[in-house]
């Protein structure tokens, strides 16, 4: 029979041949390295039989999909090892991750990081045994019977959720069997480089109302050399981790009596955020935005009109009980319905549009405890939010301007080269998540794709990540550990104006609904602060540094002069600290360098006698004998230009 290969060539194979047979026919080397196949766009095991005219690609560990299969298989080896050592442990789930894998277990015993060595040893035994990994297609009844016999309560829940008639597959390696979609490596012996990294807690299905399980994390790579390189990168990432470095530099703190996901910005961190907010608000004003200040909470009525009550309530902090209370309030998870009320304050004409509102908004979202991390994902945060009401003929220009503003902000703070763009669309298979008809969604998504193509940016497309009221452009960024989050978003809303009866009169005096562009210019300030800490390893550009200069005296003889110089710096707008401690100057310099202060102003007896200053940069470069006026001018110019 005939199949088509990835390069478009046709290939004749025997009837009943499988993916591995194709690899062997192409070359013995490819067959040795093959781990799976992609048939008509679907990943499958090498044992999968082929049909006439199938499109076939052979997957090896050089392919991203192959590496993911390796990692997923390693998670099953972990599960097999755990069941050997802890027979009473219950299995939950074990997916691949970006760098490795994890598996969730319900242990009767307490398992800690100290237990990882013996689990690793058992995994190595399983790998050395080189068990064939066999795929079995079974009925739902058979799968249930097997898992009941093993008393695997979590697996039974997974099987129960599989729709009737859908294929159920089980994978067997040695005496171990697990329910899984696959695909997997052909043999356990193909895993060459792995390491278990930590033990953590995780709620079943990520829901804090469910049982807390034990999650074991690990990494896996094709070669040991690649794993070694990963740990070198990880060590560097740990040095830049904002969750560690931000606390050491006294930028933020947390308190168990306040709660998870509710960070405290300390004076230095609060200063950086204040600088960013002022910069954003001033720039938005230049670009025609009108500042609003709206409430932090509202009655449920507002969210019911917008649709957030139906589509987002689980992520909101609700105050009151609809069954008991006459009025129920909720802290706002977004600002759009509030700013819509500003639009509705008076009648609008087509001449009033575009109408651009901005606000530095404090928002509240009930994030799951397992999702929160430092300043990256929190329950209360502040965002550079804005909404643009515009006519259809203005949509592309306003979208372009919103993106231009975001790119300007990213370039200024130094994150422009670190981001990627994602066009987030609806999932037509899950229409309950969205409002509006399929025809409306297709029309607006096509409009947005056209705009993005006109802008000439490189973007990926993602189904299911749209807002419930419209598609969006997500500007994505990774933290030092490679975890990707959305930093900035620009959304086209074609539904909420109708819900709120936001209208304008056109040239023919007829009522029309505007498009609304929901956008941020620098996203969440807490997340941005975290990313900047990691980007600069805490050594912020001078314009953003919470302390820009430390004035330090060499001895008591220059103490009065140090006070005089510090006062002059402060009057010139330089954020300045003074170190007059009776310590050696070398110690003071080291302390300032550890605090990542851009400049040290060092004043000894000679400087005091000649009315000059000596400057030391945090990189160690020194300049002596400068006039104070010259130093002030240089500092002010560096701040004005926002040099990095």
C-alpha positions as CSV (number, residue, x, y, z in Angstrom):
1,X,0.0,0.0,0.0
2,X,1.0,3.6,-0.4
3,X,1.8,6.2,2.3
4,X,3.2,9.7,2.2
5,X,6.3,10.8,4.1
6,X,7.0,14.1,5.7
7,X,9.0,15.4,2.7
8,X,6.0,14.8,0.5
9,X,7.4,11.6,-1.2
10,X,5.2,8.6,-1.6
11,X,6.4,5.2,-0.3
12,X,5.2,1.7,-1.0
13,X,4.9,-0.5,2.1
14,X,3.5,-4.0,2.8
15,X,-0.1,-4.3,3.8
16,X,-0.3,-4.4,7.6
17,X,3.0,-2.7,8.1
18,X,3.4,-0.5,11.2
19,X,5.4,2.7,11.9
20,X,8.5,0.9,12.9
21,X,8.4,-1.0,9.6
22,X,8.5,2.3,7.8
23,X,11.5,3.4,9.8
24,X,13.3,0.1,9.0
25,X,12.5,0.5,5.3
26,X,14.0,4.0,5.4
27,X,17.2,3.1,7.2
28,X,18.4,0.8,10.0
29,X,19.9,3.8,11.8
30,X,16.5,5.6,11.8
31,X,14.8,2.5,13.1
32,X,17.3,2.2,16.0
33,X,16.6,5.9,16.9
34,X,12.9,5.9,16.3
35,X,10.7,6.4,19.4
36,X,7.2,7.1,17.9
37,X,5.5,8.2,14.8
38,X,3.2,10.9,13.7
39,X,0.4,9.6,11.6
40,X,-2.0,12.1,10.0
41,X,-0.9,14.7,12.6
42,X,-1.4,12.4,15.6
43,X,1.4,11.0,17.7
44,X,1.3,7.2,17.9
45,X,3.5,4.3,19.1
46,X,5.9,2.5,16.7
47,X,3.7,-0.6,16.8
48,X,0.7,1.3,15.3
49,X,-0.5,-0.3,12.0
50,X,-0.8,1.9,9.0
51,X,-3.5,2.4,6.4
52,X,-3.5,3.4,2.7
53,X,-2.5,7.0,2.1
54,X,-1.5,7.8,5.7
55,X,0.8,10.7,6.2
56,X,3.7,9.4,8.3
57,X,6.6,11.0,10.1
58,X,9.2,9.1,12.2
59,X,9.8,10.7,15.5
60,X,13.3,10.4,17.3
61,X,14.6,12.0,20.4
62,X,16.0,14.8,18.3
63,X,12.4,16.0,17.8
64,X,10.6,17.9,20.6
65,X,7.8,15.4,20.5
66,X,10.3,12.6,21.0
67,X,11.8,14.3,24.1
68,X,8.3,14.7,25.5
69,X,7.6,11.0,25.0
70,X,10.9,10.1,26.7
71,X,10.0,12.2,29.7
72,X,6.5,10.8,29.9
73,X,7.8,7.3,29.8
74,X,10.3,8.2,32.6
75,X,7.3,9.3,34.7
76,X,5.8,5.8,34.2
77,X,9.2,4.3,35.3
78,X,9.0,6.4,38.4
79,X,5.5,5.1,39.1
80,X,6.6,1.5,38.6
81,X,9.6,2.1,41.0
82,X,7.3,3.7,43.6
83,X,4.9,0.8,43.5
84,X,7.8,-1.6,44.0
85,X,9.0,0.2,47.1
86,X,5.7,1.5,48.4
87,X,3.0,-1.2,47.3
88,X,0.2,0.7,49.1
89,X,0.8,4.0,47.3
90,X,-2.0,5.1,45.0
91,X,-1.3,6.4,41.5
92,X,-2.7,9.7,40.2
93,X,-1.2,11.4,37.1
94,X,2.3,11.6,35.6
95,X,2.7,14.0,32.7
96,X,5.8,15.3,30.9
97,X,6.9,18.9,31.7
98,X,9.1,21.3,29.7
99,X,12.3,19.9,31.2
100,X,11.2,16.6,32.7
101,X,8.2,15.0,34.4
102,X,6.3,14.4,37.6
103,X,4.0,11.9,39.1
104,X,1.4,12.4,41.8
105,X,1.0,9.7,44.5
106,X,-1.1,9.2,47.6
107,X,1.3,7.6,50.1
108,X,0.4,6.1,53.4
109,X,4.0,6.9,54.5
110,X,5.6,10.3,54.6
111,X,8.0,10.5,51.5
112,X,10.6,13.3,51.5
113,X,13.5,14.4,49.4
114,X,15.7,12.0,51.4
115,X,13.8,9.1,49.9
116,X,14.6,10.1,46.3
117,X,17.9,8.2,46.1
118,X,16.3,4.8,46.8
119,X,13.5,5.5,44.3
120,X,16.1,6.5,41.7
121,X,18.0,3.3,42.3
122,X,14.9,1.3,41.6
123,X,14.2,3.3,38.5
124,X,17.7,2.4,37.3
125,X,17.0,-1.3,37.9
126,X,13.9,-1.0,35.8
127,X,15.7,0.8,33.0
128,X,18.5,-1.8,33.1
129,X,15.9,-4.6,32.8
130,X,15.0,-3.0,29.5
131,X,11.3,-4.1,29.7
132,X,9.3,-3.9,26.5
133,X,6.6,-1.3,26.8
134,X,3.4,-2.8,25.4
135,X,0.3,-0.9,24.4
136,X,-3.1,-2.6,25.0
137,X,-6.4,-1.3,23.8
138,X,-9.1,-2.3,26.3
139,X,-12.8,-1.7,27.0
140,X,-13.9,0.7,29.7
141,X,-15.2,-2.3,31.7
142,X,-11.8,-4.0,31.5
143,X,-9.9,-0.9,32.6
144,X,-12.3,-0.4,35.6
145,X,-12.0,-4.1,36.6
146,X,-8.2,-3.9,36.5
147,X,-7.9,-0.7,38.5
148,X,-10.5,-1.9,41.0
149,X,-8.4,-5.0,41.6
150,X,-5.4,-2.8,42.2
151,X,-7.5,-0.4,44.4
152,X,-6.4,2.5,42.3
153,X,-9.1,5.0,43.3
154,X,-7.7,8.0,41.4
155,X,-7.3,6.0,38.2
156,X,-10.9,4.9,38.5
157,X,-11.9,8.6,38.6
158,X,-9.9,9.2,35.4
159,X,-11.5,6.2,33.6
160,X,-14.9,7.3,34.7
161,X,-14.4,10.7,33.1
162,X,-13.6,9.1,29.7
163,X,-16.6,9.4,27.4
164,X,-18.4,6.2,26.4
165,X,-17.1,4.8,23.2
166,X,-13.7,6.5,23.4
167,X,-10.7,4.2,23.2
168,X,-8.9,3.3,26.4
169,X,-5.3,2.3,26.3
170,X,-3.1,0.7,29.0
171,X,0.7,0.4,28.9
172,X,2.5,-2.5,30.5
173,X,6.2,-2.7,31.4
174,X,7.3,-5.7,33.3
175,X,4.5,-6.4,35.9
176,X,3.5,-2.7,36.0
177,X,0.4,-1.4,34.1
178,X,-1.0,2.1,33.9
179,X,-3.9,3.7,32.1
180,X,-2.5,6.2,29.6
181,X,-3.1,7.8,26.2
182,X,0.5,7.3,25.2
183,X,2.6,7.1,23.1
184,X,5.6,5.7,24.9
185,X,9.1,4.6,24.2
186,X,9.3,1.0,22.9
187,X,11.5,-0.1,25.9
188,X,12.5,1.2,29.3
189,X,16.2,0.8,28.5
190,X,16.0,3.7,26.1
191,X,16.0,6.2,29.0
192,X,19.7,7.2,29.5
193,X,19.7,10.4,31.6
194,X,17.3,11.3,34.3
195,X,17.3,12.6,37.9
196,X,14.6,13.1,40.5
197,X,14.7,16.6,41.8
198,X,12.2,17.2,44.6
199,X,9.1,16.2,46.5
200,X,6.2,18.7,46.8
201,X,2.5,18.7,47.6
202,X,-0.2,19.0,45.0
203,X,-4.0,18.8,45.2
204,X,-5.7,16.1,43.2
205,X,-6.8,17.7,39.9
206,X,-5.3,21.0,41.1
207,X,-8.4,21.8,43.3
208,X,-7.7,22.8,46.9
209,X,-11.0,21.2,47.9
210,X,-9.5,17.8,47.0
211,X,-7.0,15.6,48.7
212,X,-3.4,16.8,49.0
213,X,-1.1,14.3,47.2
214,X,2.7,13.9,47.0
215,X,4.3,15.0,43.8
216,X,7.7,13.8,42.8
217,X,9.5,15.8,40.2
218,X,12.3,14.8,37.9
219,X,14.2,15.8,34.7
220,X,15.1,13.6,31.7
221,X,17.2,14.2,28.7
222,X,18.5,12.2,25.7
223,X,22.1,12.4,26.9
224,X,23.8,12.9,30.3
225,X,25.8,15.8,28.9
226,X,22.5,17.6,28.2
227,X,21.3,17.0,31.7
228,X,24.6,18.3,33.1
229,X,24.2,21.5,31.0
230,X,20.6,21.8,32.4
231,X,21.8,21.8,36.0
232,X,24.5,24.4,35.2
233,X,21.7,26.6,33.8
234,X,19.5,25.8,36.8
235,X,22.3,26.9,39.1
236,X,22.5,30.2,37.3
237,X,18.7,30.6,37.3
238,X,18.7,30.1,41.1
239,X,21.1,33.0,41.4
240,X,18.6,35.1,39.5
241,X,15.4,33.7,41.0
242,X,13.3,36.7,42.0
243,X,11.7,34.7,44.8
244,X,15.1,34.4,46.5
245,X,16.9,37.5,45.2
246,X,13.9,39.8,45.7
247,X,13.8,38.9,49.4
248,X,17.6,39.2,49.9
249,X,17.5,42.7,48.3
250,X,14.6,43.6,50.5
251,X,12.3,44.3,47.6
252,X,9.4,42.2,48.9
253,X,8.4,39.9,51.6
254,X,5.5,37.6,52.5
255,X,3.7,36.8,55.8
256,X,1.9,33.6,56.7
257,X,-0.6,35.6,58.8
258,X,-1.5,37.7,55.7
259,X,-1.8,34.7,53.3
260,X,-0.4,33.1,50.2
261,X,-0.2,35.1,47.1
262,X,-0.4,38.4,49.0
263,X,3.1,39.8,48.9
264,X,4.3,42.9,50.8
265,X,6.3,45.3,48.6
266,X,9.0,46.7,50.9
267,X,10.2,50.3,50.5
268,X,12.7,49.4,47.7
269,X,10.2,47.2,45.8
270,X,7.4,49.8,46.2
271,X,9.7,52.4,44.8
272,X,10.5,50.4,41.6
273,X,6.8,49.8,41.1
274,X,6.0,53.5,41.7
275,X,8.6,54.5,39.1
276,X,7.1,52.1,36.6
277,X,3.5,53.3,37.3
278,X,4.5,57.0,36.9
279,X,6.3,56.2,33.7
280,X,3.3,54.3,32.3
281,X,0.7,56.8,33.3
282,X,2.7,59.7,31.9
283,X,3.3,57.9,28.6
284,X,-0.4,56.9,28.3
285,X,-1.4,60.5,28.8
286,X,0.8,61.6,26.0
287,X,-1.0,59.0,23.8
288,X,-4.4,60.3,24.5
289,X,-5.6,58.2,27.4
290,X,-8.0,59.5,30.0
291,X,-7.3,58.4,33.6
292,X,-10.1,56.8,35.7
293,X,-10.2,55.7,39.3
294,X,-12.9,53.1,39.8
295,X,-14.1,51.0,42.9
296,X,-12.3,47.8,44.0
297,X,-15.6,45.9,44.4
298,X,-19.1,45.9,43.0
299,X,-22.4,44.1,43.4
300,X,-22.9,40.9,41.6
301,X,-25.3,42.7,39.2
302,X,-22.4,44.3,37.4
303,X,-20.6,41.0,36.8
304,X,-23.8,39.3,35.7
305,X,-24.2,41.9,33.0
306,X,-20.6,41.4,31.8
307,X,-20.8,37.6,32.0
308,X,-18.0,37.3,34.5
309,X,-20.4,35.9,37.0
310,X,-21.1,33.0,34.7
311,X,-17.7,32.5,33.2
312,X,-15.3,33.6,35.8
313,X,-16.9,33.3,39.2
314,X,-14.6,30.5,40.5
315,X,-11.7,32.9,40.1
316,X,-13.4,35.7,42.1
317,X,-13.5,36.6,45.8
318,X,-17.2,36.8,46.5
319,X,-18.4,38.7,49.6
320,X,-21.7,37.3,50.8
321,X,-24.1,34.6,50.0
322,X,-26.8,35.0,47.3
323,X,-29.1,32.6,49.2
324,X,-28.9,34.7,52.4
325,X,-27.9,38.2,51.6
326,X,-29.9,40.9,49.8
327,X,-26.8,42.2,48.1
328,X,-23.7,40.2,47.2
329,X,-20.5,41.9,46.3
330,X,-17.2,40.7,44.8
331,X,-13.7,42.1,44.6
332,X,-13.0,43.0,41.0
333,X,-10.9,40.6,39.0
334,X,-10.7,43.1,36.1
335,X,-11.6,46.7,35.4
336,X,-13.5,46.6,32.1
337,X,-17.1,46.6,33.5
338,X,-16.2,49.6,35.7
339,X,-14.7,51.7,33.0
340,X,-17.7,50.9,30.8
341,X,-19.7,52.9,33.3
342,X,-17.5,55.9,32.6
343,X,-18.4,55.5,28.9
344,X,-22.1,55.3,29.8
345,X,-21.9,58.5,31.8
346,X,-23.3,60.5,28.8
347,X,-24.4,59.9,25.2
348,X,-21.6,59.3,22.7
349,X,-21.2,60.3,19.1
350,X,-18.9,58.8,16.4
351,X,-16.9,62.0,16.7
352,X,-16.1,61.0,20.4
353,X,-14.3,57.9,19.2
354,X,-11.8,56.5,19.8
355,X,-12.2,56.9,23.5
356,X,-9.2,55.7,25.5
357,X,-9.5,55.0,29.2
358,X,-6.5,54.0,31.4
359,X,-6.3,53.1,35.0
360,X,-3.7,51.7,37.5
361,X,-5.9,49.0,38.7
362,X,-5.6,46.8,41.8
363,X,-7.3,43.5,41.0
364,X,-8.1,40.3,42.9
365,X,-8.1,36.7,41.6
366,X,-8.6,33.6,43.6
367,X,-5.6,31.6,42.2
368,X,-5.1,28.0,43.2
369,X,-2.5,27.7,45.9
370,X,-0.4,25.4,43.8
371,X,-0.2,27.9,41.0
372,X,1.2,30.8,43.0
373,X,4.9,31.7,42.8
374,X,6.6,34.7,44.4
375,X,5.5,37.9,42.5
376,X,4.8,36.0,39.2
377,X,1.3,34.8,40.1
378,X,-0.5,36.3,43.1
379,X,-4.0,36.9,44.4
380,X,-3.8,40.7,44.6
381,X,-1.9,42.6,42.0
382,X,-1.8,46.0,40.2
383,X,-2.0,46.3,36.5
384,X,-1.6,49.0,33.8
385,X,-5.1,48.4,32.5
386,X,-7.0,50.3,29.7
387,X,-10.0,50.1,27.4
388,X,-10.4,51.7,24.0
389,X,-13.9,52.1,22.5
390,X,-13.6,52.6,18.8
391,X,-15.5,52.4,15.5
392,X,-14.9,49.5,13.1
393,X,-12.9,51.7,10.8
394,X,-10.6,52.6,13.7
395,X,-10.0,49.1,15.0
396,X,-6.8,48.3,13.2
397,X,-5.1,51.6,13.9
398,X,-6.1,51.5,17.6
399,X,-4.9,47.9,17.9
400,X,-1.6,48.9,16.2
401,X,-1.2,51.8,18.6
402,X,-1.9,49.6,21.7
403,X,0.8,47.2,20.5
404,X,3.2,50.0,19.7
405,X,2.8,51.3,23.3
406,X,3.4,47.8,24.8
407,X,6.5,47.4,22.6
408,X,7.8,50.8,23.6
409,X,7.4,49.9,27.3
410,X,9.1,46.5,26.8
411,X,12.0,48.1,25.0
412,X,12.4,50.8,27.7
413,X,12.6,48.3,30.6
414,X,14.8,45.9,28.6
415,X,12.4,43.0,28.1
416,X,11.6,43.5,24.4
417,X,13.9,40.7,23.1
418,X,12.6,38.2,25.7
419,X,9.0,38.0,24.6
420,X,7.0,36.0,22.0
421,X,3.5,36.6,20.6
422,X,0.5,34.3,20.8
423,X,-2.7,34.8,19.0
424,X,-5.3,33.2,21.4
425,X,-8.5,32.0,19.8
426,X,-11.6,30.4,21.0
427,X,-12.2,26.6,21.2
428,X,-15.1,25.9,19.0
429,X,-15.4,22.5,20.6
430,X,-16.2,24.1,24.0
431,X,-18.6,26.9,23.1
432,X,-20.0,27.1,26.6
433,X,-16.9,28.9,27.7
434,X,-17.6,31.8,25.3
435,X,-20.3,34.3,24.4
436,X,-21.3,35.1,20.8
437,X,-22.0,33.0,17.8
438,X,-19.5,30.9,15.8
439,X,-19.9,33.2,12.8
440,X,-19.1,36.3,15.0
441,X,-16.0,34.6,16.4
442,X,-14.7,33.6,13.0
443,X,-15.3,37.1,11.6
444,X,-13.4,38.8,14.5
445,X,-10.6,36.2,14.6
446,X,-10.0,36.7,10.8
447,X,-10.0,40.5,11.4
448,X,-7.4,40.1,14.2
449,X,-5.2,37.7,12.1
450,X,-5.3,40.2,9.3
451,X,-4.2,43.0,11.6
452,X,-1.4,40.9,13.0
453,X,-0.2,40.0,9.5
454,X,-0.2,43.7,8.6
455,X,1.9,44.4,11.7
456,X,4.5,41.9,10.5
457,X,5.0,40.3,13.8
458,X,5.8,36.6,14.2
459,X,3.1,34.8,16.2
460,X,1.8,31.4,17.1
461,X,-1.9,30.5,17.3
462,X,-3.5,28.8,20.3
463,X,-7.0,27.4,20.5
464,X,-8.9,27.8,23.8
465,X,-6.9,30.7,25.3
466,X,-9.2,33.5,24.2
467,X,-11.1,35.7,26.6
468,X,-14.8,34.6,26.8
469,X,-15.8,37.8,24.9
470,X,-13.1,37.8,22.2
471,X,-9.7,36.8,20.8
472,X,-6.5,38.3,22.0
473,X,-2.8,38.8,21.4
474,X,-0.8,37.6,24.4
475,X,2.7,38.8,24.8
476,X,4.4,35.8,26.5
477,X,7.6,35.7,28.5
478,X,9.5,33.0,30.5
479,X,11.0,33.3,33.9
480,X,14.5,32.1,34.7
481,X,13.2,28.5,35.1
482,X,11.5,28.5,31.7
483,X,8.0,28.7,33.0
484,X,6.0,30.8,30.5
485,X,3.4,33.4,31.5
486,X,1.5,36.2,29.8
487,X,3.0,39.6,30.5
488,X,0.8,41.9,28.3
489,X,-2.4,41.2,26.5
490,X,-4.4,43.1,23.8
491,X,-7.9,41.8,23.3
492,X,-10.6,42.6,20.7
493,X,-14.0,42.5,22.5
494,X,-17.1,42.3,20.2
495,X,-19.7,41.3,22.8
496,X,-19.6,43.3,26.0
497,X,-20.7,46.7,24.5
498,X,-23.9,45.0,23.6
499,X,-24.4,43.6,27.0
500,X,-23.9,47.1,28.6
501,X,-25.8,48.9,25.9
502,X,-22.8,51.0,25.1
503,X,-23.8,52.8,21.9
504,X,-22.7,55.7,19.8
505,X,-24.6,57.5,17.1
506,X,-23.0,57.3,13.6
507,X,-23.1,59.8,10.8
508,X,-26.6,58.8,9.9
509,X,-27.7,59.4,13.5
510,X,-28.2,55.6,14.0
511,X,-27.1,53.7,17.1
512,X,-24.0,51.5,16.7
513,X,-22.0,49.3,19.1
514,X,-18.3,50.1,19.3
515,X,-15.5,47.5,19.4
516,X,-13.7,47.6,22.7
517,X,-9.9,46.9,22.9
518,X,-8.9,45.6,26.3
519,X,-5.2,46.2,26.8
520,X,-2.3,46.5,29.2
521,X,0.8,48.5,28.4
522,X,3.2,46.8,30.9
523,X,0.9,44.2,32.4
524,X,0.9,43.3,36.1
525,X,3.5,45.4,38.0
526,X,4.3,42.7,40.4
527,X,5.0,40.2,37.6
528,X,7.0,42.8,35.8
529,X,9.1,43.5,38.9
530,X,9.8,39.8,39.3
531,X,10.9,39.6,35.7
532,X,13.1,42.6,36.0
533,X,14.8,41.3,39.1
534,X,15.6,38.1,37.1
535,X,16.6,40.0,34.0
536,X,19.1,42.2,35.7
537,X,19.9,39.9,38.7
538,X,18.7,42.7,40.9
539,X,21.1,45.3,39.4
540,X,18.4,47.5,37.9
541,X,19.2,50.3,35.4
542,X,19.9,53.5,37.2
543,X,16.5,55.1,36.4
544,X,14.7,52.1,38.1
545,X,17.2,51.5,40.9
546,X,15.4,52.1,44.3
547,X,18.7,53.5,45.6
548,X,20.8,55.2,42.9
549,X,23.8,56.2,44.9
550,X,25.4,55.6,48.3
551,X,27.6,58.4,49.7
552,X,30.3,57.0,52.0
553,X,33.1,58.7,53.9
554,X,36.6,57.2,54.3
555,X,36.9,58.7,57.8
556,X,35.4,61.1,60.3
557,X,37.3,63.9,58.7
558,X,35.2,63.8,55.6
559,X,31.8,63.1,57.4
560,X,30.5,66.7,57.1
561,X,31.5,66.9,53.4
562,X,29.7,63.5,52.8
563,X,26.5,65.0,54.3
564,X,26.8,68.1,52.0
565,X,27.3,66.0,48.9
566,X,24.4,63.7,49.8
567,X,22.1,66.7,50.2
568,X,23.1,68.0,46.8
569,X,22.4,64.7,45.2
570,X,19.0,64.5,46.8
571,X,18.1,68.0,45.7
572,X,19.1,67.0,42.2
573,X,16.5,64.2,42.4
574,X,19.0,61.3,42.9
575,X,17.8,58.7,45.3
576,X,20.6,58.7,47.8
577,X,21.7,56.9,51.0
578,X,24.5,57.9,53.3
579,X,26.9,55.4,54.9
580,X,28.8,57.1,57.7
581,X,29.5,54.0,59.8
582,X,32.8,53.7,61.4
583,X,33.7,50.7,59.1
584,X,36.6,50.4,56.7
585,X,35.8,51.8,53.2
586,X,36.3,48.4,51.6
587,X,33.6,46.9,53.8
588,X,31.2,49.8,52.9
589,X,31.9,49.3,49.2
590,X,31.2,45.5,49.4
591,X,27.9,46.2,51.2
592,X,26.8,48.6,48.5
593,X,27.8,46.2,45.7
594,X,25.8,43.4,47.4
595,X,22.8,45.8,47.4
596,X,23.3,46.3,43.7
597,X,23.5,50.1,44.0
598,X,24.6,51.6,40.7
599,X,27.0,54.2,42.1
600,X,29.2,54.6,45.2
601,X,30.3,58.2,45.9
602,X,33.5,57.8,47.9
603,X,34.7,60.8,49.9
604,X,38.0,61.0,51.7
605,X,40.0,63.9,53.1
606,X,41.5,64.7,49.7
607,X,38.0,65.1,48.1
608,X,36.8,67.2,51.0
609,X,39.8,69.5,50.7
610,X,39.5,69.9,46.9
611,X,35.6,69.9,46.7
612,X,35.7,66.9,44.3
613,X,34.2,63.4,44.4
614,X,35.3,59.9,43.5
615,X,32.9,57.6,41.9
616,X,32.9,53.8,41.8
617,X,30.4,51.9,39.7
618,X,28.9,48.6,40.9
619,X,31.0,46.8,38.2
620,X,34.2,48.0,39.9
621,X,35.1,50.8,37.5
622,X,36.4,54.0,39.3
623,X,36.7,57.6,38.4
624,X,38.4,60.1,40.7
625,X,38.7,63.9,41.0
626,X,35.3,64.8,39.4
627,X,33.4,68.0,40.2
628,X,30.1,67.5,41.9
629,X,28.4,69.4,39.1
630,X,29.8,67.1,36.5
631,X,28.6,64.0,38.5
632,X,25.1,65.5,38.9
633,X,24.9,66.2,35.2
634,X,26.0,62.6,34.3
635,X,23.6,61.0,36.7
636,X,20.7,63.1,35.5
637,X,21.4,62.3,31.9
638,X,21.6,58.6,32.5
639,X,18.3,58.8,34.3
640,X,16.6,61.0,31.6
641,X,17.6,58.6,28.8
642,X,16.7,55.5,30.8
643,X,20.0,53.9,29.9
644,X,20.3,50.2,30.5
